Every structure is written in C-alpha cells, then in structure tokens.
Amino acid sequence: MKLLTSLLLGGSLLFSGVPAQSSTVDEHQKLWNSLEDAGINIVLNDVDFCDGNVDGAYIPILKTIIVCQDRASSISSRQVDWTHNDLDTLRHEAHHVVQDCIDGRLGDDYSRPLFGTKQELNAFVSDILTDEQVGYIIKGYREQGASNDTIIMELEAFAVAEAVSPDTIADAVSRSCNV
C-alpha cells in the first residue's frame, strides 16, 4: 500500500493542457474507428458478461473491448442510447488498448503504463482524480485480488478516460498499435 501511496504523490504532468473528454457519441466515432482499424472487436452489452456490476473490459488475448451500456437490457445485446458513463467506459478500455500496444504488439498479454515514470503518472492521476476516487479504485481492485501493477494500469486508465479527449485517445491507439 505504501508503494501505491508514494506513486500518487507529486511530479510533472505529461498531458498538460489536454482538453477534457467529450460526451457525445459523434465525438467518439474516430476513437471507435481507430480501435477497429487496430483490429479490436467492440462488443456491446454481452449478455454473458454484463451482469449489472461491470461497466466494461478489455480482453487482450481476444483483442476485444466489451462495453456494458447503462440502459441495456440484461437479456439483449442490442445497442441502446449511450450515457456519459458508457462513453467514459469506451475511453477507459481504449486506453488499455494503448497500454497493450505500447510495445507494438497487440494482444500479446503484455501491458505497461503510458507514463514513463512514477512521478509523471502520479502527477497526472492526482491532478485528475480525487483522493477519494483513488482510494475507491485501489480498494475495489484490491478486493478483487489485483496486483499493484494492475492497479497502476487502472488508475492511469481512469484518469485518461476522465481527462483526455476521444480524439487524443484515438491518435494514441493509432500510433501505439502501428495503424
């Protein structure tokens, strides 16, 4: 726990001046397209996965993002109107694709944070997420048995989804996945 606490202390901001994320479906089309161009299958409302307790997932080995829309029925995988949270989930899971592609190999089950140093990551996360949010994320993933490395990846993805525009994430997908 001390490692995570120290990770979330000061440093320099890598994404300074990045515009806040957008909240319309149209503003996310470029992100959707860049994910598909990278070879990612995007699945909405998978009835076997989306049980009401999960917003989404990125499954590297399957090169698949699952988004569980807030307004979806538990018995249908039909797309419904997108909520702010649904779009946030798409950005979050797309960032996991960036983390997966950083080494240029999509779906190889190796991921790492985008930020090169703990100080950069710490500054970015602490500028975007409150201490309460960070604590909630750490507690939730700890309860699921997540490693420190997984928690670091999740903190970065939550912060990116909150603060980085879908266009910027789309560009990162294209660059990191060599599209």
Backbone torsions as a table, in degrees:
resi	resn	phi	psi	omega
1	MET	NA	-34.0	178.3
2	LYS	-63.2	-36.0	177.9
3	LEU	-59.2	-45.9	-178.8
4	LEU	-68.9	-38.4	178.5
5	THR	-64.0	-44.1	179.4
6	SER	-67.7	-31.7	177.6
7	LEU	-61.7	-32.1	-175.0
8	LEU	-93.2	20.5	174.7
9	LEU	-101.1	164.1	-175.5
10	GLY	-21.4	177.2	179.5
11	GLY	145.9	-171.8	-178.2
12	SER	-97.5	152.2	-177.2
13	LEU	-93.8	119.1	-179.1
14	LEU	-75.4	-40.1	-175.9
15	PHE	-100.0	37.1	-178.6
16	SER	-60.1	137.6	178.2
17	GLY	80.4	5.7	178.5
18	VAL	-72.3	131.4	-178.9
19	PRO	-66.6	149.8	177.5
20	ALA	-61.7	153.6	-178.6
21	GLN	-63.7	158.0	-179.9
22	SER	-96.4	166.8	-174.6
23	SER	-128.0	18.3	176.6
24	THR	-112.4	153.1	-179.7
25	VAL	-61.8	-43.7	-179.3
26	ASP	-57.7	-37.7	-180.0
27	GLU	-70.5	-10.7	179.8
28	HIS	-103.5	-0.2	-177.0
29	GLN	-62.2	-42.0	178.2
30	LYS	-60.9	-39.9	178.1
31	LEU	-63.2	-47.3	178.6
32	TRP	-56.6	-47.5	-178.7
33	ASN	-63.3	-41.9	-178.9
34	SER	-66.5	-35.1	175.6
35	LEU	-64.3	-46.3	178.3
36	GLU	-63.6	-41.2	178.6
37	ASP	-61.6	-30.4	178.5
38	ALA	-79.0	-7.2	-179.8
39	GLY	96.3	16.8	179.6
40	ILE	-89.8	130.6	173.6
41	ASN	-90.1	126.4	179.6
42	ILE	-106.8	120.1	-177.6
43	VAL	-112.7	130.2	177.7
44	LEU	-105.3	133.1	168.3
45	ASN	56.9	45.7	177.0
46	ASP	-59.5	116.8	-173.2
47	VAL	-65.0	-23.7	178.5
48	ASP	-83.9	-22.8	-175.9
49	PHE	-102.7	-41.1	-172.9
50	CYS	-84.9	96.6	-175.4
51	ASP	-105.4	10.6	-178.8
52	GLY	96.1	-17.0	-179.9
53	ASN	-104.7	-0.4	-174.3
54	VAL	-127.3	135.3	176.1
55	ASP	-88.7	-30.9	-179.1
56	GLY	171.9	-176.1	-179.8
57	ALA	-164.1	154.5	167.9
58	TYR	-115.6	124.1	-179.5
59	ILE	-112.1	95.9	-172.5
60	PRO	-56.6	-44.9	-175.7
61	ILE	-61.8	-28.3	177.9
62	LEU	-96.6	-4.8	-176.3
63	LYS	50.9	49.6	-173.6
64	THR	-132.5	135.0	168.5
65	ILE	-107.2	133.7	173.5
66	ILE	-113.0	128.7	173.6
67	VAL	-116.7	123.3	178.1
68	CYS	-99.2	100.1	-176.5
69	GLN	-68.5	141.3	-176.7
70	ASP	-58.7	-36.7	-174.0
71	ARG	-95.6	9.1	-176.5
72	ALA	-76.6	154.2	175.1
73	SER	-83.0	146.7	179.6
74	SER	-74.9	-6.4	-178.5
75	ILE	-115.6	7.8	-178.3
76	SER	-141.3	140.2	177.3
77	SER	-95.5	15.5	-179.5
78	ARG	-66.2	139.0	175.5
79	GLN	-68.5	140.4	177.3
80	VAL	-124.9	179.6	177.8
81	ASP	-58.4	136.7	-177.7
82	TRP	-80.7	138.3	173.5
83	THR	-100.6	168.8	174.8
84	HIS	-55.9	-43.2	-179.6
85	ASN	-63.9	-38.7	178.3
86	ASP	-61.1	-44.6	179.8
87	LEU	-67.4	-37.9	175.2
88	ASP	-59.8	-41.8	178.9
89	THR	-63.3	-42.4	177.9
90	LEU	-60.4	-45.3	178.3
91	ARG	-63.1	-43.3	179.6
92	HIS	-59.2	-51.8	-177.5
93	GLU	-68.1	-33.8	176.2
94	ALA	-62.9	-36.1	177.8
95	HIS	-65.6	-33.8	175.1
96	HIS	-62.3	-32.6	175.2
97	VAL	-64.0	-43.9	176.9
98	VAL	-58.4	-46.3	178.6
99	GLN	-59.7	-35.0	179.6
100	ASP	-72.4	-35.1	-174.8
101	CYS	-89.5	-5.5	-174.8
102	ILE	-52.1	-36.3	179.1
103	ASP	-87.1	5.0	176.7
104	GLY	85.2	5.6	-178.3
105	ARG	-125.9	102.6	179.7
106	LEU	-73.0	135.2	173.1
107	GLY	77.2	16.3	-178.0
108	ASP	-88.9	6.2	179.0
109	ASP	65.2	24.3	173.3
110	TYR	-124.7	122.2	178.8
111	SER	-132.6	155.3	173.9
112	ARG	-150.3	159.9	178.8
113	PRO	-63.5	152.1	176.2
114	LEU	-68.8	-37.9	-178.2
115	PHE	-71.0	135.5	-176.1
116	GLY	-76.5	-28.3	-178.6
117	THR	-128.2	158.5	177.3
118	LYS	-63.8	-33.0	-179.7
119	GLN	-66.3	-43.1	178.3
120	GLU	-63.3	-46.5	179.2
121	LEU	-61.9	-45.4	-179.8
122	ASN	-58.5	-46.7	-179.0
123	ALA	-63.1	-43.4	-180.0
124	PHE	-62.2	-51.9	-177.7
125	VAL	-63.2	-45.9	-175.4
126	SER	-70.8	-22.6	175.0
127	ASP	-76.4	-19.4	-173.7
128	ILE	-108.9	-46.7	-177.0
129	LEU	-97.9	143.1	176.2
130	THR	-75.4	162.7	176.0
131	ASP	-58.0	-36.7	178.9
132	GLU	-64.2	-44.2	178.0
133	GLN	-62.5	-45.2	179.4
134	VAL	-59.9	-45.9	179.0
135	GLY	-60.7	-41.4	179.2
136	TYR	-63.6	-44.3	179.6
137	ILE	-63.9	-47.8	-179.5
138	ILE	-60.5	-47.3	-179.2
139	LYS	-60.6	-46.8	-178.3
140	GLY	-61.4	-44.7	-179.4
141	TYR	-73.8	-33.7	174.0
142	ARG	-59.2	-45.0	-179.4
143	GLU	-61.8	-25.7	177.2
144	GLN	-87.7	0.3	179.3
145	GLY	83.8	19.6	-178.1
146	ALA	-70.0	147.0	176.9
147	SER	-78.2	166.4	175.1
148	ASN	-58.0	-41.0	179.7
149	ASP	-61.5	-42.5	178.9
150	THR	-64.8	-41.8	-180.0
151	ILE	-63.8	-40.0	177.2
152	ILE	-61.7	-44.3	178.4
153	MET	-62.0	-40.5	179.7
154	GLU	-67.8	-42.7	177.9
155	LEU	-59.1	-43.5	178.3
156	GLU	-62.2	-44.8	-178.7
157	ALA	-65.8	-39.0	177.2
158	PHE	-63.8	-42.6	-179.6
159	ALA	-67.4	-43.3	178.3
160	VAL	-60.6	-46.8	-179.1
161	ALA	-59.7	-33.5	-178.4
162	GLU	-76.8	-35.3	-166.9
163	ALA	-117.3	-16.0	-172.8
164	VAL	-105.2	136.3	-177.1
165	SER	-66.7	152.9	177.5
166	PRO	-61.2	-32.8	177.6
167	ASP	-63.9	-42.3	179.4
168	THR	-65.9	-40.9	177.4
169	ILE	-65.8	-40.2	177.6
170	ALA	-59.1	-44.7	178.2
171	ASP	-62.7	-38.9	178.5
172	ALA	-65.9	-38.6	176.4
173	VAL	-61.3	-48.9	-178.0
174	SER	-61.5	-43.9	-179.8
175	ARG	-68.1	-50.3	-173.7
176	SER	-72.1	-29.5	-179.5
177	CYS	-95.9	9.4	177.4
178	ASN	54.0	46.6	179.1
179	VAL	-89.2	NA	NA
